[in-house]
Each structure stands twice: as structure tokens, then as C-alpha cells.
Amino acid sequence: MTAFAKEEIDGTIGARLRKLAIEVPDRLALVDGARTWTFRQFLDECATYAKAFSKLDKSAPIVVVMGEEAQTLFVLYGAILAGVPVVPVDIGMPPQG
């Protein structure tokens, strides 16, 4: 298990993901059915979305409809890596009230 220094505990999710991709790049990070991704591969997938999201206005959030597919996590983490505010929405949750 990779331990984080005290100052990293208050750090960003993106910084932690990058650290894992450097320190344990070949360790399994995600399984989606028959597909698997290592931490390096996971970061690479997220970076693809981050590149696109980095062109967006960072004062307006994007909505990510949460699903069970790996792509949902790539999109979510891509937005986080790009510094874009994210509103995750789970359409499977019943409405409040």
C-alpha cells in the first residue's frame, strides 16, 4: 500500500492519482467487466478528458451523470484533473422530498 505524507492528506485527488501512477504504475486500479486498467493507464485515460476539459470555463461546473461504466470515472477524474468544478448526478437515486 502506498502511504501518503501528512501534507498530502489535504492535497488534491489529482495529486494522489498522479503519485500512484508514478509509484505503482503497474498495480491494478480499476476493473470493469473483463477490462482492467493499471494506475498508469487509468491516469492516461483521465488525462484525455482533462485535456478537453481544460479548455472550458472553470467558473461553471459540468454535470457528470454517474453510471457503472469505467468511462464515468475517467470523465469525473478528468474534470478534477483539469480543475473544472463537477456536479456528479446519480439518476438512479430517487428524488428527495
KESE-283430 format. One record per atom (N, C-alpha, C): x, y, z; residue number from 1; residue in three letters; atom name. Coordinates in steps of 0.02 Angstrom, whole numbers. Layout:
BEGIN
((X Y Z) NUM "ala" "CA")
...
***
This chain:
BEGIN
((42 -59 0) 1 "met" "N")
((0 0 0) 1 "met" "CA")
((45 62 0) 1 "met" "C")
((26 112 -39) 2 "thr" "N")
((63 174 -42) 2 "thr" "CA")
((39 220 14) 2 "thr" "C")
((85 243 55) 3 "ala" "N")
((68 288 109) 3 "ala" "CA")
((75 360 86) 3 "ala" "C")
((32 404 110) 4 "phe" "N")
((35 474 93) 4 "phe" "CA")
((63 513 152) 4 "phe" "C")
((105 561 138) 5 "ala" "N")
((132 605 190) 5 "ala" "CA")
((76 649 217) 5 "ala" "C")
((85 674 278) 6 "lys" "N")
((33 714 310) 6 "lys" "CA")
((11 772 266) 6 "lys" "C")
((59 806 235) 7 "glu" "N")
((41 864 193) 7 "glu" "CA")
((2 844 131) 7 "glu" "C")
((7 781 110) 8 "glu" "N")
((-31 757 52) 8 "glu" "CA")
((-103 739 69) 8 "glu" "C")
((-117 727 131) 9 "ile" "N")
((-185 709 152) 9 "ile" "CA")
((-232 766 135) 9 "ile" "C")
((-209 827 141) 10 "asp" "N")
((-250 885 125) 10 "asp" "CA")
((-242 905 52) 10 "asp" "C")
((-205 866 13) 11 "gly" "N")
((-193 881 -57) 11 "gly" "CA")
((-253 863 -100) 11 "gly" "C")
((-242 865 -165) 12 "thr" "N")
((-297 853 -211) 12 "thr" "CA")
((-301 780 -231) 12 "thr" "C")
((-358 761 -256) 13 "ile" "N")
((-368 693 -282) 13 "ile" "CA")
((-322 683 -342) 13 "ile" "C")
((-316 734 -384) 14 "gly" "N")
((-272 730 -442) 14 "gly" "CA")
((-200 717 -423) 14 "gly" "C")
((-176 750 -370) 15 "ala" "N")
((-108 740 -348) 15 "ala" "CA")
((-97 669 -323) 15 "ala" "C")
((-146 642 -289) 16 "arg" "N")
((-141 573 -264) 16 "arg" "CA")
((-141 523 -322) 16 "arg" "C")
((-183 535 -371) 17 "leu" "N")
((-185 491 -429) 17 "leu" "CA")
((-118 492 -466) 17 "leu" "C")
((-91 552 -475) 18 "arg" "N")
((-26 558 -509) 18 "arg" "CA")
((29 522 -469) 18 "arg" "C")
((27 528 -403) 19 "lys" "N")
((77 495 -361) 19 "lys" "CA")
((72 419 -369) 19 "lys" "C")
((12 392 -369) 20 "leu" "N")
((4 320 -378) 20 "leu" "CA")
((27 298 -447) 20 "leu" "C")
((13 338 -498) 21 "ala" "N")
((33 321 -566) 21 "ala" "CA")
((109 320 -573) 21 "ala" "C")
((144 358 -531) 22 "ile" "N")
((217 359 -532) 22 "ile" "CA")
((245 303 -489) 22 "ile" "C")
((218 296 -429) 23 "glu" "N")
((247 248 -381) 23 "glu" "CA")
((228 175 -393) 23 "glu" "C")
((167 164 -416) 24 "val" "N")
((144 95 -429) 24 "val" "CA")
((108 93 -496) 24 "val" "C")
((142 111 -550) 25 "pro" "N")
((108 118 -614) 25 "pro" "CA")
((76 54 -641) 25 "pro" "C")
((102 -3 -623) 26 "asp" "N")
((76 -66 -649) 26 "asp" "CA")
((28 -101 -603) 26 "asp" "C")
((13 -71 -546) 27 "arg" "N")
((-36 -100 -500) 27 "arg" "CA")
((-107 -91 -526) 27 "arg" "C")
((-148 -140 -516) 28 "leu" "N")
((-217 -138 -538) 28 "leu" "CA")
((-255 -82 -503) 28 "leu" "C")
((-288 -40 -543) 29 "ala" "N")
((-325 17 -515) 29 "ala" "CA")
((-400 10 -525) 29 "ala" "C")
((-421 -22 -580) 30 "leu" "N")
((-492 -24 -597) 30 "leu" "CA")
((-508 -86 -637) 30 "leu" "C")
((-565 -115 -622) 31 "val" "N")
((-591 -173 -659) 31 "val" "CA")
((-662 -156 -680) 31 "val" "C")
((-676 -165 -745) 32 "asp" "N")
((-743 -154 -772) 32 "asp" "CA")
((-759 -213 -817) 32 "asp" "C")
((-793 -263 -789) 33 "gly" "N")
((-806 -324 -826) 33 "gly" "CA")
((-740 -360 -841) 33 "gly" "C")
((-727 -371 -904) 34 "ala" "N")
((-666 -406 -924) 34 "ala" "CA")
((-608 -357 -934) 34 "ala" "C")
((-621 -292 -933) 35 "arg" "N")
((-568 -242 -943) 35 "arg" "CA")
((-537 -222 -877) 35 "arg" "C")
((-472 -210 -879) 36 "thr" "N")
((-435 -187 -820) 36 "thr" "CA")
((-389 -130 -839) 36 "thr" "C")
((-374 -87 -790) 37 "trp" "N")
((-329 -32 -800) 37 "trp" "CA")
((-281 -28 -741) 37 "trp" "C")
((-218 -17 -756) 38 "thr" "N")
((-169 -3 -704) 38 "thr" "CA")
((-175 71 -685) 38 "thr" "C")
((-140 92 -634) 39 "phe" "N")
((-142 162 -614) 39 "phe" "CA")
((-116 207 -671) 39 "phe" "C")
((-64 185 -706) 40 "arg" "N")
((-37 225 -762) 40 "arg" "CA")
((-90 230 -817) 40 "arg" "C")
((-121 175 -834) 41 "gln" "N")
((-172 175 -886) 41 "gln" "CA")
((-233 217 -865) 41 "gln" "C")
((-251 211 -801) 42 "phe" "N")
((-308 250 -776) 42 "phe" "CA")
((-294 324 -782) 42 "phe" "C")
((-234 345 -762) 43 "leu" "N")
((-215 416 -767) 43 "leu" "CA")
((-215 438 -840) 43 "leu" "C")
((-189 396 -885) 44 "asp" "N")
((-188 414 -956) 44 "asp" "CA")
((-259 424 -984) 44 "asp" "C")
((-305 380 -965) 45 "glu" "N")
((-374 387 -988) 45 "glu" "CA")
((-405 453 -961) 45 "glu" "C")
((-393 467 -898) 46 "cys" "N")
((-419 528 -867) 46 "cys" "CA")
((-389 590 -899) 46 "cys" "C")
((-325 586 -916) 47 "ala" "N")
((-290 643 -946) 47 "ala" "CA")
((-319 662 -1014) 47 "ala" "C")
((-345 613 -1049) 48 "thr" "N")
((-377 627 -1114) 48 "thr" "CA")
((-436 674 -1104) 48 "thr" "C")
((-477 660 -1054) 49 "tyr" "N")
((-534 703 -1039) 49 "tyr" "CA")
((-510 770 -1009) 49 "tyr" "C")
((-460 767 -967) 50 "ala" "N")
((-434 828 -936) 50 "ala" "CA")
((-411 878 -989) 50 "ala" "C")
((-379 853 -1041) 51 "lys" "N")
((-356 897 -1095) 51 "lys" "CA")
((-414 934 -1126) 51 "lys" "C")
((-468 898 -1140) 52 "ala" "N")
((-527 930 -1170) 52 "ala" "CA")
((-561 977 -1120) 52 "ala" "C")
((-566 956 -1057) 53 "phe" "N")
((-599 998 -1007) 53 "phe" "CA")
((-559 1060 -990) 53 "phe" "C")
((-494 1058 -999) 54 "ser" "N")
((-452 1116 -982) 54 "ser" "CA")
((-468 1177 -1024) 54 "ser" "C")
((-503 1167 -1079) 55 "lys" "N")
((-523 1222 -1123) 55 "lys" "CA")
((-588 1255 -1101) 55 "lys" "C")
((-622 1225 -1052) 56 "leu" "N")
((-686 1250 -1029) 56 "leu" "CA")
((-677 1307 -978) 56 "leu" "C")
((-729 1346 -970) 57 "asp" "N")
((-732 1398 -920) 57 "asp" "CA")
((-733 1365 -851) 57 "asp" "C")
((-684 1381 -810) 58 "lys" "N")
((-678 1348 -745) 58 "lys" "CA")
((-723 1379 -692) 58 "lys" "C")
((-762 1430 -711) 59 "ser" "N")
((-808 1459 -663) 59 "ser" "CA")
((-877 1426 -666) 59 "ser" "C")
((-888 1384 -716) 60 "ala" "N")
((-952 1350 -723) 60 "ala" "CA")
((-942 1274 -716) 60 "ala" "C")
((-981 1242 -674) 61 "pro" "N")
((-972 1169 -665) 61 "pro" "CA")
((-999 1130 -724) 61 "pro" "C")
((-973 1070 -731) 62 "ile" "N")
((-1001 1023 -779) 62 "ile" "CA")
((-1039 970 -740) 62 "ile" "C")
((-1089 942 -771) 63 "val" "N")
((-1128 889 -740) 63 "val" "CA")
((-1105 822 -768) 63 "val" "C")
((-1090 776 -724) 64 "val" "N")
((-1071 708 -744) 64 "val" "CA")
((-1124 661 -719) 64 "val" "C")
((-1158 629 -767) 65 "val" "N")
((-1209 579 -750) 65 "val" "CA")
((-1172 515 -731) 65 "val" "C")
((-1177 496 -669) 66 "met" "N")
((-1140 439 -643) 66 "met" "CA")
((-1172 374 -667) 66 "met" "C")
((-1129 329 -686) 67 "gly" "N")
((-1150 263 -708) 67 "gly" "CA")
((-1103 211 -679) 67 "gly" "C")
((-1111 151 -702) 68 "glu" "N")
((-1069 97 -676) 68 "glu" "CA")
((-1010 82 -722) 68 "glu" "C")
((-1004 116 -778) 69 "glu" "N")
((-951 103 -825) 69 "glu" "CA")
((-887 140 -804) 69 "glu" "C")
((-831 113 -824) 70 "ala" "N")
((-766 143 -809) 70 "ala" "CA")
((-762 213 -839) 70 "ala" "C")
((-792 223 -896) 71 "gln" "N")
((-788 289 -929) 71 "gln" "CA")
((-814 344 -884) 71 "gln" "C")
((-863 330 -843) 72 "thr" "N")
((-889 380 -796) 72 "thr" "CA")
((-833 405 -750) 72 "thr" "C")
((-792 359 -726) 73 "leu" "N")
((-737 379 -682) 73 "leu" "CA")
((-684 418 -720) 73 "leu" "C")
((-671 399 -782) 74 "phe" "N")
((-622 436 -822) 74 "phe" "CA")
((-645 509 -832) 74 "phe" "C")
((-709 518 -846) 75 "val" "N")
((-737 585 -856) 75 "val" "CA")
((-733 624 -791) 75 "val" "C")
((-755 593 -736) 76 "leu" "N")
((-754 627 -671) 76 "leu" "CA")
((-684 648 -651) 76 "leu" "C")
((-636 601 -653) 77 "tyr" "N")
((-568 618 -635) 77 "tyr" "CA")
((-536 665 -686) 77 "tyr" "C")
((-555 660 -749) 78 "gly" "N")
((-530 707 -799) 78 "gly" "CA")
((-549 778 -783) 78 "gly" "C")
((-610 788 -762) 79 "ala" "N")
((-633 855 -742) 79 "ala" "CA")
((-595 879 -681) 79 "ala" "C")
((-585 834 -633) 80 "ile" "N")
((-548 852 -573) 80 "ile" "CA")
((-476 871 -590) 80 "ile" "C")
((-444 832 -633) 81 "leu" "N")
((-375 847 -654) 81 "leu" "CA")
((-371 914 -690) 81 "leu" "C")
((-423 932 -727) 82 "ala" "N")
((-424 995 -764) 82 "ala" "CA")
((-442 1055 -720) 82 "ala" "C")
((-464 1041 -659) 83 "gly" "N")
((-482 1095 -614) 83 "gly" "CA")
((-551 1125 -628) 83 "gly" "C")
((-593 1085 -661) 84 "val" "N")
((-660 1107 -677) 84 "val" "CA")
((-708 1082 -623) 84 "val" "C")
((-751 1127 -596) 85 "pro" "N")
((-799 1104 -546) 85 "pro" "CA")
((-845 1051 -576) 85 "pro" "C")
((-862 1001 -535) 86 "val" "N")
((-902 944 -558) 86 "val" "CA")
((-963 936 -513) 86 "val" "C")
((-1020 923 -544) 87 "val" "N")
((-1081 905 -508) 87 "val" "CA")
((-1098 834 -530) 87 "val" "C")
((-1081 784 -488) 88 "pro" "N")
((-1099 715 -506) 88 "pro" "CA")
((-1173 704 -492) 88 "pro" "C")
((-1208 674 -540) 89 "val" "N")
((-1279 661 -533) 89 "val" "CA")
((-1291 587 -543) 89 "val" "C")
((-1326 558 -495) 90 "asp" "N")
((-1344 487 -499) 90 "asp" "CA")
((-1418 483 -516) 90 "asp" "C")
((-1434 468 -578) 91 "ile" "N")
((-1504 468 -599) 91 "ile" "CA")
((-1542 408 -571) 91 "ile" "C")
((-1506 362 -539) 92 "gly" "N")
((-1538 305 -508) 92 "gly" "CA")
((-1565 320 -438) 92 "gly" "C")
((-1545 376 -411) 93 "met" "N")
((-1569 394 -344) 93 "met" "CA")
((-1639 423 -347) 93 "met" "C")
((-1681 405 -301) 94 "pro" "N")
((-1748 434 -301) 94 "pro" "CA")
((-1745 507 -280) 94 "pro" "C")
((-1792 547 -304) 95 "pro" "N")
((-1792 619 -286) 95 "pro" "CA")
((-1805 628 -211) 95 "pro" "C")
((-1775 680 -183) 96 "gln" "N")
((-1785 697 -113) 96 "gln" "CA")
((-1853 730 -105) 96 "gln" "C")
((-1883 720 -47) 97 "gly" "N")
((-1944 758 -33) 97 "gly" "CA")
((-2001 719 -23) 97 "gly" "C")
***
